[in-house]
Each structure stands twice: as structure tokens, then as C-alpha cells.
């Protein structure tokens, strides 16, 4: 009997080892190369920037083994040619900023367990993207993505409901892996952040999301905040080929952690649009981040957001002005012969006091070529009106995914 038990245990161990080896051998490898040329022309004393960079990414994800899975992802960002731009860490401060510093680091390195029904528990360096990335995102536009050293749980045990929780110990920012030349360009933020996000998609006319974010950012106390709010987005068919699109969102924010300024500020976003025949989409909207023009540090802030996706491609409002900001915009996009073209017009003004902050036109054209290659052209033209300086940016990008 004892011999039989030993043999059975040995066979079980060998089977588990074989299954683990199979999970590792059966994993998936992905490779990505993203080349980008960025040109920045600003009406100030800085020299125009021309940045030519290449992001190379190697990703390995194991197969499942008894509910366990792991992923490792390494990114390298390299300058191609001359460094005629301020990367935030290359000390070329006479040029305009293109925030794509050289470096190599683990972009992701996590272990996940999905052995509990409708639940995934994940620990390690990971990508966290919530809703439209207005409050928490990956800043995927920049060559060095923003990821998080975090423990997270996603649960879908309730019908049409997704519950997200994450605790973040460190924010790996786009300025890394090394620190930049100013305090604003730290490569990492030591933090203690709690994210709660719950969404319900069981309504026929849309999805409602509620959230509560507690951000204690120890390396940037002035960015610490607690934000809670609700978001509703959906569409309604107006016919066989036309749909009404709509989004409403409101959030309230207060100081948190060791933020030296006591404040309260509101956020709202309203958007309506039409999805039309021939793959045409038209939208109008307004977004406002409350501020106080007479007092510094009391404006609504979004330190973990994918900021490039909001308030213009020129990135003139990466930090909310003291008076807050109101962005009224219109969007038109169309898909023709496999290419997606879009145009966005922004009109900016202070939320408090109504001072004009200028306007901006953004254009983009993207197309996939075959199975692996995607091309992109983008242009941004910001015209100042008492805030910042006239700024024009142009991008050419080619991405290969294998």
C-alpha cells in the first residue's frame, strides 16, 4: 500500500510538471516594432524638435495551467539618428519636448489566477485601463507606456456586471525608466492608490459605470486626490443604418493624502453624435474640469489619465490650468477603402472666469496594410489666445505586429 501511494504521488507530481512545462511551451510570443517621426514647431525661443524613435516590444504569455497564467513584456525605446528634441532626459533643453526617452524595461510582468469562477486575480506589473482612460489609462500613445505595479481583481459573477478593484504601489510613467531632468518628469511615482470601478451593461440603451479612486501619490503630493463619479454611455438605433450616440459623466474630486492644498472640484462631460451610413460618425461635446482662477492648486486633475486622447493632440493641457478648462469640440470621422480619417475641432476656455485659451484642429489618417502593418499620419494645430504659444505637431508612424 505504501509503495502504491508513493508511486501514485510520483505520477501526480510528474503529471503536474508536464502540465506546467506544457503551459510554458504552449505560450504565445508577440513582437511589435513601432517607428515614429514627430515634428514640433512652437512660437517661442525653443528650437523646433524632430524626433525619430523606434519602440521594440517582446511579449510572452503562457498558456493556462490549473487556472494560473503569466506574462512578461519588455520594451526598448531607441533614438534613430540625431537627438534634435528634448526627450525629458537627454538634456537637450533648447528644443521642444517630445516625451519619448530612450530606455529598456519590463513593461509588464505579472502572474494571474482565474481558478475562481468569473474572477481573475492578478499581481505584478500590469496594464490598467478603465473606461475611456480619462482617469486611469496606459498613455499608449507615447513610446514608453504607463503601467502599474499592482494587485488587481476583476469579477463578473453578477449578470452584465463587471467589478474592478486595484491597489497600486508604483506608477511606471512615460518618462521612465530613468528620471527626467525636472521633478515633473519622474520615471516612477511611489504611490498607495485604490481604484474601485463597477459597470452594468444590462440596459438596452447603454452602460452605466460608477467609480471611486483614492490616489495617494507620495512622489507628487500635489497630484493626490480622491475622485468619485458616474458615467453613462450608449447608443439608440434610429433606423437600420443610423444610431444616436450619447455619453454623460460627472465626477467630484477632493484633496487626499498629503496634498498641501485643500480643495473641491467638479468634472463633467456631455457628448452626442450620430453613426451614419457609409461608416460616417459625427459628434459634438463639451468637457469641463473645474478650477479656481484666483487660487493655485485647486483645479480638477487627472494624473493617471491617457491625456493625449483629450483636449487636443498638441498636448497643451497636460496639467489643468488654475482656472480649470472647458473644451467644446466637434468630431467627424469616416472609413473609406480601409482607411480611417478623422477631424476634430476644439475651442478652449477657462472654466472659471471664461478667459479664452485658444482653439485647435486635429487631423488623423490611419490604415492597416495586410495582416501585420499599420500606418498613421497625424497633425495638430493649436492657436493660442492668451494661453501658451502657437504649436504645430506632425507625426508619421509605422507599426508592425507579429
NUGUKOL-668622 format. One record per residue (C-alpha): residue number from 1; x, y, z; residue in one letter. Coordinates in pm, 1 decimal. Layout:
BEGIN
NUM; X; Y; Z; A
...
This chain:
BEGIN
1; 0.0; 0.0; 0.0; X
2; 277.2; 242.5; 94.2; X
3; 464.8; 165.4; -226.7; X
4; 147.0; 220.2; -429.5; X
5; 87.6; 556.1; -259.3; X
6; 442.7; 668.4; -334.1; X
7; 407.9; 563.2; -697.3; X
8; 74.9; 747.2; -725.8; X
9; 220.4; 1065.2; -573.8; X
10; 523.3; 1049.3; -802.0; X
11; 299.9; 1006.7; -1105.7; X
12; 88.3; 1302.8; -993.5; X
13; 395.9; 1524.4; -949.9; X
14; 526.5; 1420.9; -1291.5; X
15; 187.2; 1498.1; -1448.0; X
16; 182.1; 1844.4; -1287.9; X
17; 537.7; 1912.5; -1400.2; X
18; 446.6; 1800.6; -1751.4; X
19; 138.1; 2024.6; -1747.5; X
20; 345.2; 2321.1; -1629.1; X
21; 604.0; 2255.1; -1898.0; X
22; 322.5; 2229.0; -2149.9; X
23; 179.9; 2562.6; -2035.0; X
24; 519.1; 2728.0; -2082.1; X
25; 584.4; 2562.9; -2418.0; X
26; 230.1; 2635.6; -2531.5; X
27; 258.9; 3005.3; -2457.3; X
28; 231.1; 3279.9; -2716.9; X
29; 508.9; 3513.8; -2828.5; X
30; 428.6; 3852.3; -2980.5; X
31; 668.2; 4106.5; -3129.8; X
32; 594.4; 4469.5; -3209.9; X
33; 800.4; 4741.2; -3376.6; X
34; 665.0; 5096.9; -3380.0; X
35; 862.8; 5362.3; -3565.2; X
36; 758.1; 5725.4; -3526.3; X
37; 872.2; 6059.5; -3659.8; X
38; 743.0; 6358.3; -3461.6; X
39; 791.2; 6722.1; -3560.8; X
40; 712.6; 7005.0; -3316.0; X
41; 703.9; 7373.3; -3418.5; X
42; 629.9; 7624.1; -3140.4; X
43; 621.7; 8002.7; -3149.8; X
44; 876.0; 8051.3; -2872.6; X
45; 1251.2; 8060.2; -2815.0; X
46; 1288.7; 7681.5; -2832.7; X
47; 1428.5; 7519.6; -3144.8; X
48; 1187.3; 7306.9; -3345.6; X
49; 1202.0; 6939.7; -3248.6; X
50; 1242.3; 6648.0; -3488.1; X
51; 1230.2; 6312.4; -3311.0; X
52; 1283.3; 5978.2; -3480.6; X
53; 1226.0; 5688.1; -3241.3; X
54; 1167.8; 5313.8; -3250.5; X
55; 981.8; 5111.9; -2988.5; X
56; 1059.6; 4739.1; -2991.1; X
57; 840.1; 4512.1; -2780.3; X
58; 875.7; 4143.5; -2695.0; X
59; 578.8; 3981.3; -2521.7; X
60; 539.8; 3626.5; -2390.0; X
61; 214.4; 3497.0; -2237.8; X
62; 198.5; 3143.5; -2102.4; X
63; -90.3; 2906.5; -2160.0; X
64; -319.5; 2835.8; -1864.6; X
65; -201.5; 2585.4; -1603.6; X
66; -455.6; 2490.3; -1333.9; X
67; -600.4; 2840.4; -1353.9; X
68; -259.9; 3012.1; -1350.0; X
69; -110.1; 3226.1; -1624.1; X
70; 191.9; 3455.7; -1652.5; X
71; 311.1; 3728.0; -1885.9; X
72; 641.4; 3907.0; -1941.7; X
73; 669.8; 4206.5; -2172.8; X
74; 990.5; 4400.4; -2240.3; X
75; 1003.0; 4735.2; -2421.4; X
76; 1300.8; 4917.0; -2568.8; X
77; 1277.4; 5275.6; -2695.9; X
78; 1568.7; 5389.9; -2911.4; X
79; 1654.4; 5716.3; -3078.4; X
80; 1711.4; 5684.8; -3453.5; X
81; 1950.3; 5947.9; -3585.6; X
82; 2010.6; 6289.2; -3426.2; X
83; 1860.5; 6389.4; -3090.2; X
84; 1714.0; 6720.0; -3206.7; X
85; 1446.1; 6713.8; -2937.9; X
86; 1406.5; 6727.4; -2560.7; X
87; 1319.4; 6370.2; -2463.5; X
88; 1283.6; 6485.7; -2096.5; X
89; 1606.1; 6303.7; -2003.4; X
90; 1863.8; 6376.3; -2277.5; X
91; 1945.8; 6731.1; -2154.7; X
92; 1860.3; 6880.9; -2496.2; X
93; 1663.2; 7156.5; -2324.5; X
94; 1699.2; 7401.2; -2613.2; X
95; 1445.1; 7201.4; -2815.5; X
96; 1071.2; 7149.8; -2779.2; X
97; 967.3; 6839.8; -2584.4; X
98; 898.3; 6501.4; -2740.1; X
99; 847.2; 6283.1; -2432.8; X
100; 993.8; 5958.3; -2566.3; X
101; 1318.7; 5896.6; -2373.6; X
102; 1549.2; 5607.2; -2460.2; X
103; 1547.9; 5305.5; -2234.3; X
104; 1470.7; 4939.3; -2179.7; X
105; 1248.3; 4799.2; -1905.9; X
106; 986.8; 4542.6; -1817.0; X
107; 660.4; 4697.8; -1931.9; X
108; 460.7; 4411.3; -1782.3; X
109; 549.2; 4114.5; -1561.0; X
110; 254.1; 3953.6; -1389.3; X
111; 101.6; 3629.4; -1263.9; X
112; -275.4; 3577.7; -1276.4; X
113; -513.1; 3322.0; -1128.8; X
114; -855.6; 3254.2; -1283.6; X
115; -945.2; 2936.7; -1093.6; X
116; -1226.6; 3115.6; -906.7; X
117; -1545.9; 3132.2; -1111.2; X
118; -1585.9; 3455.0; -1311.7; X
119; -1284.1; 3608.8; -1137.9; X
120; -928.6; 3700.0; -1234.9; X
121; -674.3; 3791.9; -966.8; X
122; -352.3; 3943.6; -1097.0; X
123; -32.9; 4059.2; -929.5; X
124; 275.3; 4232.5; -1065.2; X
125; 349.4; 4499.0; -1321.9; X
126; 41.1; 4529.5; -1538.8; X
127; -163.6; 4739.6; -1776.2; X
128; -473.1; 4901.3; -1617.8; X
129; -723.6; 5073.1; -1845.6; X
130; -1057.4; 5189.4; -1703.7; X
131; -1346.2; 5317.7; -1916.9; X
132; -1224.9; 5574.7; -2173.2; X
133; -893.5; 5629.5; -1985.0; X
134; -999.9; 5976.1; -1865.8; X
135; -892.1; 5892.1; -1511.1; X
136; -682.7; 5574.8; -1537.4; X
137; -505.2; 5458.2; -1851.4; X
138; -186.8; 5342.7; -2016.6; X
139; -86.8; 5652.5; -2216.0; X
140; -32.0; 5412.5; -2504.8; X
141; 35.8; 5696.2; -2747.1; X
142; 381.4; 5757.5; -2604.6; X
143; 655.2; 5512.0; -2693.9; X
144; 707.2; 5419.3; -2327.2; X
145; 369.9; 5302.5; -2197.6; X
146; 243.9; 5378.9; -1846.2; X
147; 193.2; 5060.5; -1643.4; X
148; 135.4; 4987.0; -1276.2; X
149; 294.6; 4771.7; -1005.0; X
150; -32.8; 4647.6; -869.7; X
151; -261.0; 4380.8; -735.2; X
152; -596.8; 4367.9; -911.0; X
153; -922.7; 4172.0; -912.7; X
154; -1184.8; 4158.2; -1188.4; X
155; -1513.6; 3982.5; -1111.5; X
156; -1803.0; 3913.3; -1350.0; X
157; -2014.9; 3678.3; -1138.2; X
158; -2318.1; 3910.6; -1148.1; X
159; -2504.8; 3915.5; -1477.9; X
160; -2399.5; 4201.6; -1709.0; X
161; -2179.1; 4341.1; -1431.4; X
162; -1803.0; 4393.6; -1414.9; X
163; -1637.2; 4478.8; -1083.4; X
164; -1278.7; 4609.7; -1083.4; X
165; -1051.0; 4669.5; -787.9; X
166; -680.7; 4753.8; -795.9; X
167; -422.3; 4862.1; -541.7; X
168; -122.3; 5036.5; -695.8; X
169; 215.0; 5060.2; -524.8; X
170; 407.2; 5228.2; -807.8; X
171; 325.9; 5409.4; -1131.8; X
172; 574.8; 5340.5; -1412.5; X
173; 539.4; 5662.1; -1609.6; X
174; 608.3; 5750.9; -1973.0; X
175; 918.9; 5946.7; -1866.7; X
176; 1097.5; 5631.2; -1747.8; X
177; 1275.3; 5408.7; -1698.1; X
178; 1509.7; 5680.2; -1565.2; X
179; 1402.2; 6010.4; -1413.7; X
180; 1380.3; 6313.3; -1639.1; X
181; 1554.3; 6645.0; -1584.3; X
182; 1272.7; 6802.7; -1377.2; X
183; 1053.6; 6687.7; -1088.3; X
184; 754.4; 6677.1; -1325.2; X
185; 932.3; 6412.2; -1534.5; X
186; 998.4; 6146.3; -1271.1; X
187; 1012.3; 5799.6; -1423.3; X
188; 821.8; 5644.9; -1130.9; X
189; 568.3; 5757.6; -874.1; X
190; 576.8; 5578.7; -539.0; X
191; 208.2; 5556.6; -451.0; X
192; -69.3; 5398.6; -249.1; X
193; -367.4; 5405.6; -482.9; X
194; -702.1; 5227.7; -455.7; X
195; -925.0; 5200.8; -763.1; X
196; -1287.5; 5083.8; -749.1; X
197; -1488.4; 5065.1; -1072.3; X
198; -1821.1; 4888.8; -1134.8; X
199; -2013.0; 4879.4; -1462.2; X
200; -2352.1; 4740.0; -1562.6; X
201; -2430.4; 4670.6; -1929.9; X
202; -2771.6; 4507.1; -1892.8; X
203; -2966.0; 4813.0; -2008.1; X
204; -3086.5; 4806.3; -2367.2; X
205; -2983.2; 5167.5; -2419.0; X
206; -2639.3; 5184.9; -2261.3; X
207; -2383.6; 5106.1; -1991.6; X
208; -2364.1; 5275.7; -1653.8; X
209; -2040.4; 5290.5; -1454.5; X
210; -1969.7; 5415.0; -1103.4; X
211; -1622.3; 5462.2; -960.2; X
212; -1422.1; 5573.7; -659.6; X
213; -1048.9; 5643.1; -695.2; X
214; -824.6; 5717.2; -395.4; X
215; -485.7; 5836.5; -519.5; X
216; -211.7; 5894.4; -262.7; X
217; 86.5; 5977.9; -485.2; X
218; 380.3; 6008.4; -248.4; X
219; 630.4; 6136.2; -507.1; X
220; 389.4; 6408.1; -624.4; X
221; 176.7; 6515.8; -328.0; X
222; 4.4; 6791.9; -525.0; X
223; -144.0; 6526.8; -755.3; X
224; -300.6; 6326.3; -470.9; X
225; -679.7; 6323.6; -488.0; X
226; -995.0; 6124.8; -423.0; X
227; -1244.8; 6117.4; -708.3; X
228; -1586.1; 5957.2; -725.8; X
229; -1839.0; 5973.6; -1004.8; X
230; -2065.7; 5806.4; -1257.2; X
231; -2058.4; 5760.5; -1633.4; X
232; -2331.8; 5661.3; -1877.8; X
233; -2268.5; 5582.5; -2242.8; X
234; -2473.7; 5412.8; -2509.8; X
235; -2648.4; 5423.6; -2844.0; X
236; -3002.5; 5400.8; -2976.9; X
237; -3096.8; 5280.9; -3323.4; X
238; -3278.1; 5541.3; -3534.3; X
239; -3313.0; 5306.2; -3829.0; X
240; -3135.5; 5017.7; -3993.7; X
241; -2818.3; 5215.9; -4065.4; X
242; -2827.0; 5512.1; -3825.1; X
243; -2775.8; 5529.3; -3448.6; X
244; -2783.1; 5803.5; -3189.8; X
245; -2470.2; 5808.3; -2969.1; X
246; -2458.0; 5965.8; -2623.9; X
247; -2235.4; 5999.3; -2316.9; X
248; -2290.4; 6169.4; -1981.6; X
249; -2038.4; 6179.5; -1697.1; X
250; -1999.5; 6361.6; -1367.5; X
251; -1729.2; 6337.1; -1101.4; X
252; -1642.4; 6508.7; -775.7; X
253; -1283.5; 6546.7; -655.9; X
254; -1122.2; 6643.6; -325.4; X
255; -769.1; 6662.6; -188.9; X
256; -630.2; 6338.6; -47.9; X
257; -318.7; 6203.1; 118.2; X
258; -52.6; 6467.7; 175.8; X
259; -179.8; 6712.8; -85.2; X
260; -81.8; 7052.0; 60.7; X
261; -389.6; 7227.6; -83.6; X
262; -742.2; 7173.4; 45.0; X
263; -987.6; 7186.6; -245.0; X
264; -1303.7; 7051.1; -405.8; X
265; -1366.8; 7049.7; -781.1; X
266; -1618.0; 6904.9; -1026.4; X
267; -1589.0; 6737.5; -1365.4; X
268; -1849.9; 6682.5; -1632.8; X
269; -1861.9; 6554.3; -1988.4; X
270; -2155.3; 6562.9; -2230.5; X
271; -2139.1; 6417.3; -2580.8; X
272; -2394.2; 6337.8; -2852.7; X
273; -2347.1; 6204.0; -3202.1; X
274; -2471.9; 6006.2; -3497.6; X
275; -2337.2; 5687.0; -3651.0; X
276; -2442.2; 5723.8; -4015.5; X
277; -2433.8; 5505.6; -4326.9; X
278; -2105.1; 5467.4; -4515.7; X
279; -1914.7; 5443.5; -4182.8; X
280; -1953.7; 5815.0; -4106.2; X
281; -1958.4; 5931.0; -3743.1; X
282; -2037.6; 6285.0; -3625.2; X
283; -2011.9; 6401.9; -3263.7; X
284; -2028.5; 6721.2; -3059.7; X
285; -1943.9; 6750.7; -2693.9; X
286; -1821.3; 6953.3; -2402.7; X
287; -1589.3; 6857.6; -2119.0; X
288; -1513.6; 7074.3; -1816.8; X
289; -1261.3; 7044.3; -1534.5; X
290; -1342.4; 7294.3; -1259.9; X
291; -1079.5; 7535.4; -1132.5; X
292; -1027.7; 7849.2; -926.7; X
293; -858.3; 8127.4; -1122.2; X
294; -770.4; 8315.7; -804.5; X
295; -607.2; 8029.1; -617.0; X
296; -334.0; 7790.8; -731.0; X
297; -364.5; 7414.8; -692.3; X
298; -744.4; 7389.4; -668.2; X
299; -821.6; 7266.5; -1019.4; X
300; -955.2; 6920.5; -1104.4; X
301; -663.7; 6694.8; -1202.8; X
302; -625.5; 6355.8; -1373.9; X
303; -267.0; 6238.1; -1306.8; X
304; -313.4; 5879.0; -1432.6; X
305; -512.5; 5962.1; -1746.2; X
306; -419.3; 5899.8; -2107.3; X
307; -406.1; 6275.6; -2156.5; X
308; -319.2; 6274.4; -2527.6; X
309; -670.9; 6147.7; -2603.0; X
310; -830.9; 6459.1; -2451.2; X
311; -816.7; 6835.6; -2511.1; X
312; -621.5; 6811.1; -2834.3; X
313; -333.2; 6615.5; -2984.4; X
314; -96.7; 6910.1; -2927.9; X
315; -92.1; 6825.7; -2553.8; X
316; -118.2; 7185.8; -2436.8; X
317; -323.9; 7099.5; -2127.8; X
318; -140.7; 6806.1; -1969.6; X
319; -182.9; 6992.4; -1639.3; X
320; -514.4; 7164.6; -1569.9; X
321; -476.6; 7545.8; -1555.6; X
322; -564.5; 7706.3; -1220.6; X
323; -884.9; 7842.3; -1372.9; X
324; -984.3; 7497.4; -1493.2; X
325; -1069.5; 7428.1; -1854.8; X
326; -1379.6; 7390.5; -2069.9; X
327; -1333.6; 7211.5; -2401.3; X
328; -1614.0; 7239.0; -2659.4; X
329; -1545.2; 7013.5; -2956.7; X
330; -1678.9; 6860.5; -3277.2; X
331; -1565.4; 6533.2; -3436.7; X
332; -1611.9; 6390.5; -3785.4; X
333; -1474.9; 6054.5; -3898.8; X
334; -1517.1; 5825.4; -4197.1; X
335; -1385.6; 5487.9; -4312.3; X
336; -1301.3; 5474.0; -4683.9; X
337; -1119.9; 5190.1; -4863.4; X
338; -994.0; 5053.4; -4533.7; X
339; -857.5; 5387.5; -4414.1; X
340; -998.7; 5580.1; -4117.4; X
341; -988.1; 5959.6; -4144.2; X
342; -1093.2; 6196.8; -3867.1; X
343; -1103.6; 6568.8; -3793.2; X
344; -1157.2; 6728.9; -3451.2; X
345; -1211.8; 7097.0; -3369.8; X
346; -1157.8; 7221.6; -3013.0; X
347; -1246.7; 7556.0; -2856.7; X
348; -1083.9; 7605.5; -2516.4; X
349; -1165.2; 7847.8; -2238.5; X
350; -1118.3; 7874.5; -1863.0; X
351; -1391.6; 7704.6; -1661.0; X
352; -1363.7; 7982.5; -1400.9; X
353; -1371.4; 8332.6; -1545.7; X
354; -1425.9; 8234.0; -1908.4; X
355; -1087.7; 8352.2; -2041.8; X
356; -1012.6; 8218.6; -2388.6; X
357; -743.8; 7950.9; -2409.6; X
358; -740.4; 7930.5; -2789.9; X
359; -851.0; 7662.9; -3034.0; X
360; -709.3; 7357.0; -3208.3; X
361; -759.2; 7149.7; -3522.6; X
362; -658.1; 6781.9; -3514.8; X
363; -641.8; 6556.6; -3821.6; X
364; -556.5; 6187.7; -3848.2; X
365; -544.2; 5918.0; -4114.6; X
366; -473.7; 5551.6; -4039.9; X
367; -480.3; 5234.5; -4243.7; X
368; -387.1; 4871.6; -4197.9; X
369; -179.4; 4710.9; -4473.0; X
370; -217.8; 4335.6; -4477.6; X
371; -210.9; 4137.2; -4156.2; X
372; 83.8; 4294.4; -3978.1; X
373; 143.5; 4659.2; -4075.9; X
374; -45.7; 4974.6; -3971.6; X
375; 34.6; 5326.1; -4090.4; X
376; -66.2; 5654.9; -3927.3; X
377; -46.6; 6025.1; -4014.5; X
378; -147.9; 6288.2; -3757.0; X
379; -146.1; 6667.1; -3741.9; X
380; -228.0; 6913.8; -3463.5; X
381; -254.3; 7292.5; -3497.8; X
382; -306.6; 7482.5; -3170.0; X
383; -368.3; 7858.6; -3189.9; X
384; -315.2; 8041.8; -2864.1; X
385; -530.2; 8325.2; -2730.3; X
386; -351.9; 8441.2; -2418.9; X
387; -253.3; 8091.3; -2302.9; X
388; 63.5; 7900.2; -2401.4; X
389; 202.8; 7952.8; -2755.6; X
390; 104.4; 7862.7; -3110.3; X
391; 204.3; 7498.0; -3159.0; X
392; 200.4; 7268.8; -3459.6; X
393; 281.9; 6899.1; -3443.9; X
394; 305.4; 6636.5; -3716.2; X
395; 352.5; 6261.0; -3687.1; X
396; 434.0; 5976.0; -3923.3; X
397; 408.3; 5629.9; -3770.4; X
398; 454.2; 5274.6; -3895.4; X
399; 373.9; 4978.7; -3670.8; X
400; 443.8; 4610.4; -3730.0; X
401; 276.8; 4345.8; -3511.5; X
402; 393.3; 3986.4; -3541.6; X
